[in-house]
């Protein structure tokens, strides 16, 4: 988390002390660093420099329009999975012509909207979907740009819930069926323009080997599809993992230089492994990073409400719950938790950090050693920029948190905290 560090005992995002934001805007509160997002984009972009490439940021990771606008201004495209995400991209000033549309269940309304907005390509995930896109495009008197997503049946060696490239997953079309699917689409779908081939094997990959295995497995297929149908791009998907355990900038420039990528999987290693295989294809290469771009660019701030010392555990009860950040309970996601004010006392104690939701699964950390913090003090849950706010809900009728984007010493509220009126909007008595 390049832009999050302690300075004189206080945790900062860039030049802004987080305590001041928590006090002013309340908690739970998401805070993002623009410099970190920009840094990640620039580094990935540079590592792919040898390729004719387009970074299509996976909007699902963090879809705040201020974040999307930051990426659009850097020249990024977007990987979207709904009409809603496309709507956000357009509101943020993004270019639909740089958008790919993934997902197994696109509806007619979504296909129509995307066609009319002129997206770059639909990534189709089944033969039925290809035929449906063809039908909708025909009825509108349009041609639909399409790619087919291949399921390479490669184990991404990540959490089961975020593995997508195995045959038992619902995503993509089986490797062995792909050529026949292209052939039938070319023969019987006059309203499609076959533009590419796509794959994505999973998320939070911490090793380069599965990426390499998938790329090597799919390249002969890409070559054949290129020769037969003249495709212009190959998308290698997203999935670059981040380091959840080494979240803070130590403030030591030399250390940081040496460990500029303390990721288990560095972007350099990723590029060094795959670029030499991709370069000879002579195609435009798309990649769809979500977590890499924003994961370590965001924190969630929360206040300690109470402490409970039970027979088996010490609970720190905080004002953020699984409805605000579901990753710990849904994926056993491990997020570093640190106090906003560094305590003078180095003592730590083992606690469960739990939220106010009425579920035993409502925790941010279990059996975690953290410094002694009292009720009224604030904690930061680190590496919460990806799949944090976007997966938040109103469960237990709790308003969605506010979001702040920090840029240098400026902090902008980029989404207001919901009011109870917002939460109940549209609801009526029978
Ligand atoms: N492309 C496609 C087709 C995807 O399905 C995904 C993520 C991405 C790109 C971006 O993957 P990334 O670079 O962020 O790993 N909520 C889960 C992650 C779900 C990922 C879904 N697909 C989590 O919090 O770990």
Boltz pocket constraint, residues with backbone or C-beta under 6 A from the ligand:
constraints:
  - pocket:
      binder: B
      contacts: [[A, 58], [A, 61], [A, 79], [A, 102], [A, 161], [A, 162], [A, 164], [A, 199], [A, 200], [A, 202], [A, 203], [A, 204], [A, 237], [A, 238], [A, 239], [A, 240], [A, 288], [A, 289], [A, 290], [A, 291], [A, 292], [A, 327], [A, 331], [A, 386], [A, 387]]
      max_distance: 6.0
